[in-house]
Amino acid sequence: MNTESVQCRKVAFGTGMEKPGDFCFDESRTTLYVWYPETSAPDAIAISRSPSCDSRVWLWDGNEDAPSLYPSLGSWTWHGWLNAGKLTSC
């Protein structure tokens, strides 16, 4: 089970993401790129500020500096929450 949590750092879209916790939005604010702890590269997450019936779209609170997404996020090696700009392991 993963146990690592990290404070996130916003980077400009199109610049290099360097480490776990780095995140950026695409220009249309429909995708959040975030680098999870315990992974080797960022992941792309479809986001919306309105609830969606599409289970592949995460609800975003609209905060661009310290975002929260619902429901939880995960990869093969990490599972947790993005809440107020912090990735917290489950």
DRENDREN-41109 format. One record per residue: residue number from 0; residue in three letters; chain; x, y, z of N, C-alpha, C in turn. Coordinates in steps of 0.2 Angstrom, whole numbers, padded with zeros to 4 digits, m for minus. Example, Ala and Ser with C-alpha at 12.3 -4.5 7.8 and 13.67 -1.06 7.14 Angstrom:
<sites>
+-----+-----+---+-------+-------+-------+-------+-------+-------+-------+-------+-------+
|   k |   r | c |   n.u |   n.v |   n.w |  ca.u |  ca.v |  ca.w |   c.u |   c.v |   c.w |
+-----+-----+---+-------+-------+-------+-------+-------+-------+-------+-------+-------+
|   0 | ALA | A |  0066 | m0028 |  0039 |  0062 | m0022 |  0039 |  0066 | m0016 |  0039 |
|   1 | SER | A |  0064 | m0011 |  0035 |  0068 | m0005 |  0036 |  0064 |  0000 |  0039 |
+-----+-----+---+-------+-------+-------+-------+-------+-------+-------+-------+-------+
</sites>
This chain:
<sites>
+-----+-----+---+-------+-------+-------+-------+-------+-------+-------+-------+-------+
|   k |   r | c |   n.u |   n.v |   n.w |  ca.u |  ca.v |  ca.w |   c.u |   c.v |   c.w |
+-----+-----+---+-------+-------+-------+-------+-------+-------+-------+-------+-------+
|   0 | MET | A |  0004 | m0006 |  0000 |  0000 |  0000 |  0000 |  0004 |  0006 |  0000 |
|   1 | ASN | A |  0003 |  0011 | m0004 |  0006 |  0017 | m0004 |  0005 |  0022 |  0002 |
|   2 | THR | A |  0010 |  0025 |  0004 |  0010 |  0030 |  0010 |  0012 |  0037 |  0009 |
|   3 | GLU | A |  0015 |  0038 |  0003 |  0018 |  0045 |  0002 |  0012 |  0050 |  0000 |
|   4 | SER | A |  0013 |  0056 |  0003 |  0009 |  0062 |  0002 |  0013 |  0067 |  0000 |
|   5 | VAL | A |  0011 |  0072 | m0004 |  0015 |  0078 | m0006 |  0011 |  0084 | m0007 |
|   6 | GLN | A |  0014 |  0090 | m0005 |  0011 |  0096 | m0007 |  0012 |  0097 | m0014 |
|   7 | CYS | A |  0007 |  0100 | m0018 |  0008 |  0101 | m0025 |  0011 |  0107 | m0027 |
|   8 | ARG | A |  0014 |  0108 | m0033 |  0017 |  0114 | m0035 |  0014 |  0115 | m0043 |
|   9 | LYS | A |  0011 |  0121 | m0044 |  0008 |  0123 | m0050 |  0014 |  0125 | m0055 |
|  10 | VAL | A |  0014 |  0122 | m0061 |  0019 |  0124 | m0066 |  0015 |  0127 | m0072 |
|  11 | ALA | A |  0018 |  0130 | m0076 |  0015 |  0133 | m0082 |  0014 |  0127 | m0087 |
|  12 | PHE | A |  0008 |  0128 | m0091 |  0007 |  0123 | m0096 |  0012 |  0123 | m0101 |
|  13 | GLY | A |  0014 |  0117 | m0103 |  0019 |  0117 | m0109 |  0027 |  0117 | m0106 |
|  14 | THR | A |  0028 |  0118 | m0100 |  0034 |  0118 | m0097 |  0035 |  0111 | m0094 |
|  15 | GLY | A |  0041 |  0109 | m0093 |  0043 |  0103 | m0090 |  0041 |  0102 | m0083 |
|  16 | MET | A |  0037 |  0096 | m0082 |  0035 |  0094 | m0075 |  0041 |  0090 | m0072 |
|  17 | GLU | A |  0043 |  0092 | m0066 |  0050 |  0089 | m0064 |  0049 |  0083 | m0059 |
|  18 | LYS | A |  0044 |  0083 | m0055 |  0044 |  0079 | m0049 |  0036 |  0078 | m0047 |
|  19 | PRO | A |  0035 |  0072 | m0043 |  0029 |  0071 | m0040 |  0026 |  0077 | m0036 |
|  20 | GLY | A |  0020 |  0079 | m0038 |  0017 |  0084 | m0035 |  0016 |  0090 | m0040 |
|  21 | ASP | A |  0020 |  0090 | m0045 |  0019 |  0095 | m0050 |  0012 |  0094 | m0054 |
|  22 | PHE | A |  0009 |  0100 | m0055 |  0003 |  0100 | m0059 |  0002 |  0106 | m0064 |
|  23 | CYS | A | m0002 |  0105 | m0069 | m0004 |  0111 | m0073 | m0010 |  0109 | m0077 |
|  24 | PHE | A | m0013 |  0114 | m0079 | m0020 |  0114 | m0083 | m0018 |  0115 | m0090 |
|  25 | ASP | A | m0022 |  0112 | m0095 | m0022 |  0114 | m0102 | m0025 |  0120 | m0102 |
|  26 | GLU | A | m0024 |  0123 | m0108 | m0027 |  0130 | m0109 | m0034 |  0131 | m0109 |
|  27 | SER | A | m0038 |  0125 | m0110 | m0045 |  0126 | m0110 | m0048 |  0124 | m0103 |
|  28 | ARG | A | m0044 |  0122 | m0098 | m0046 |  0120 | m0092 | m0050 |  0114 | m0092 |
|  29 | THR | A | m0049 |  0109 | m0096 | m0053 |  0103 | m0096 | m0049 |  0097 | m0095 |
|  30 | THR | A | m0042 |  0098 | m0094 | m0038 |  0093 | m0092 | m0033 |  0095 | m0087 |
|  31 | LEU | A | m0032 |  0091 | m0082 | m0027 |  0093 | m0077 | m0021 |  0088 | m0077 |
|  32 | TYR | A | m0015 |  0090 | m0078 | m0009 |  0085 | m0078 | m0006 |  0085 | m0071 |
|  33 | VAL | A | m0006 |  0080 | m0068 | m0003 |  0079 | m0061 |  0002 |  0073 | m0061 |
|  34 | TRP | A |  0007 |  0074 | m0057 |  0012 |  0069 | m0056 |  0011 |  0066 | m0049 |
|  35 | TYR | A |  0009 |  0060 | m0049 |  0007 |  0056 | m0043 |  0014 |  0054 | m0039 |
|  36 | PRO | A |  0014 |  0054 | m0033 |  0019 |  0051 | m0029 |  0020 |  0043 | m0032 |
|  37 | GLU | A |  0026 |  0041 | m0031 |  0028 |  0034 | m0033 |  0026 |  0032 | m0040 |
|  38 | THR | A |  0026 |  0037 | m0045 |  0025 |  0036 | m0052 |  0031 |  0039 | m0056 |
|  39 | SER | A |  0032 |  0037 | m0062 |  0038 |  0040 | m0066 |  0036 |  0045 | m0070 |
|  40 | ALA | A |  0030 |  0047 | m0071 |  0028 |  0052 | m0076 |  0021 |  0055 | m0074 |
|  41 | PRO | A |  0019 |  0061 | m0076 |  0013 |  0064 | m0075 |  0007 |  0060 | m0078 |
|  42 | ASP | A |  0001 |  0061 | m0076 | m0005 |  0058 | m0078 | m0010 |  0064 | m0081 |
|  43 | ALA | A | m0014 |  0063 | m0086 | m0019 |  0067 | m0088 | m0026 |  0065 | m0086 |
|  44 | ILE | A | m0029 |  0070 | m0083 | m0036 |  0069 | m0080 | m0041 |  0074 | m0083 |
|  45 | ALA | A | m0046 |  0071 | m0085 | m0051 |  0075 | m0088 | m0055 |  0078 | m0082 |
|  46 | ILE | A | m0056 |  0085 | m0082 | m0060 |  0088 | m0077 | m0066 |  0092 | m0079 |
|  47 | SER | A | m0070 |  0094 | m0074 | m0076 |  0098 | m0076 | m0078 |  0101 | m0069 |
|  48 | ARG | A | m0080 |  0107 | m0070 | m0083 |  0111 | m0064 | m0090 |  0109 | m0062 |
|  49 | SER | A | m0093 |  0105 | m0067 | m0100 |  0103 | m0066 | m0100 |  0095 | m0065 |
|  50 | PRO | A | m0105 |  0093 | m0061 | m0105 |  0085 | m0061 | m0106 |  0082 | m0068 |
|  51 | SER | A | m0104 |  0077 | m0069 | m0104 |  0073 | m0075 | m0106 |  0066 | m0074 |
|  52 | CYS | A | m0110 |  0063 | m0079 | m0112 |  0056 | m0079 | m0106 |  0052 | m0081 |
|  53 | ASP | A | m0101 |  0055 | m0084 | m0096 |  0052 | m0087 | m0091 |  0050 | m0082 |
|  54 | SER | A | m0090 |  0044 | m0080 | m0086 |  0041 | m0075 | m0078 |  0043 | m0076 |
|  55 | ARG | A | m0077 |  0045 | m0082 | m0070 |  0047 | m0084 | m0068 |  0054 | m0083 |
|  56 | VAL | A | m0073 |  0058 | m0080 | m0072 |  0065 | m0079 | m0072 |  0066 | m0072 |
|  57 | TRP | A | m0067 |  0070 | m0069 | m0067 |  0071 | m0062 | m0070 |  0078 | m0060 |
|  58 | LEU | A | m0073 |  0079 | m0055 | m0076 |  0085 | m0053 | m0071 |  0089 | m0050 |
|  59 | TRP | A | m0070 |  0095 | m0052 | m0065 |  0100 | m0050 | m0068 |  0106 | m0047 |
|  60 | ASP | A | m0065 |  0108 | m0041 | m0068 |  0114 | m0037 | m0067 |  0121 | m0040 |
|  61 | GLY | A | m0063 |  0121 | m0046 | m0062 |  0128 | m0049 | m0056 |  0131 | m0046 |
|  62 | ASN | A | m0052 |  0129 | m0041 | m0047 |  0132 | m0038 | m0040 |  0130 | m0043 |
|  63 | GLU | A | m0037 |  0135 | m0046 | m0032 |  0134 | m0050 | m0025 |  0134 | m0047 |
|  64 | ASP | A | m0025 |  0137 | m0041 | m0018 |  0137 | m0037 | m0018 |  0131 | m0032 |
|  65 | ALA | A | m0023 |  0128 | m0029 | m0023 |  0123 | m0025 | m0030 |  0119 | m0026 |
|  66 | PRO | A | m0030 |  0115 | m0032 | m0036 |  0112 | m0034 | m0038 |  0106 | m0029 |
|  67 | SER | A | m0044 |  0104 | m0029 | m0047 |  0098 | m0027 | m0051 |  0095 | m0032 |
|  68 | LEU | A | m0050 |  0088 | m0032 | m0054 |  0084 | m0037 | m0057 |  0078 | m0034 |
|  69 | TYR | A | m0063 |  0076 | m0036 | m0067 |  0071 | m0034 | m0069 |  0067 | m0039 |
|  70 | PRO | A | m0069 |  0060 | m0038 | m0067 |  0056 | m0033 | m0060 |  0055 | m0032 |
|  71 | SER | A | m0058 |  0050 | m0029 | m0050 |  0049 | m0028 | m0047 |  0048 | m0035 |
|  72 | LEU | A | m0040 |  0048 | m0035 | m0036 |  0047 | m0040 | m0032 |  0041 | m0040 |
|  73 | GLY | A | m0029 |  0039 | m0045 | m0025 |  0033 | m0044 | m0021 |  0031 | m0050 |
|  74 | SER | A | m0016 |  0027 | m0049 | m0012 |  0024 | m0055 | m0011 |  0017 | m0052 |
|  75 | TRP | A | m0007 |  0013 | m0056 | m0005 |  0006 | m0054 | m0002 |  0006 | m0047 |
|  76 | THR | A |  0002 |  0012 | m0045 |  0006 |  0011 | m0039 |  0004 |  0016 | m0034 |
|  77 | TRP | A |  0000 |  0021 | m0035 | m0002 |  0026 | m0030 | m0010 |  0027 | m0031 |
|  78 | HIS | A | m0013 |  0028 | m0025 | m0020 |  0029 | m0025 | m0021 |  0034 | m0019 |
|  79 | GLY | A | m0025 |  0040 | m0020 | m0026 |  0045 | m0015 | m0031 |  0050 | m0017 |
|  80 | TRP | A | m0030 |  0056 | m0014 | m0035 |  0062 | m0015 | m0030 |  0068 | m0017 |
|  81 | LEU | A | m0033 |  0072 | m0021 | m0030 |  0079 | m0022 | m0035 |  0083 | m0019 |
|  82 | ASN | A | m0033 |  0086 | m0013 | m0037 |  0091 | m0009 | m0033 |  0097 | m0007 |
|  83 | ALA | A | m0036 |  0103 | m0010 | m0033 |  0109 | m0008 | m0025 |  0109 | m0010 |
|  84 | GLY | A | m0024 |  0106 | m0016 | m0017 |  0107 | m0018 | m0012 |  0102 | m0015 |
|  85 | LYS | A | m0015 |  0097 | m0011 | m0010 |  0092 | m0008 | m0013 |  0085 | m0011 |
|  86 | LEU | A | m0008 |  0081 | m0013 | m0009 |  0074 | m0014 | m0009 |  0070 | m0008 |
|  87 | THR | A | m0014 |  0067 | m0006 | m0014 |  0063 |  0001 | m0015 |  0055 | m0001 |
|  88 | SER | A | m0011 |  0051 |  0001 | m0012 |  0044 |  0000 | m0018 |  0041 |  0004 |
|  89 | CYS | A | m0021 |  0036 |  0001 | m0027 |  0033 |  0005 | m0024 |  0028 |  0009 |
+-----+-----+---+-------+-------+-------+-------+-------+-------+-------+-------+-------+
</sites>
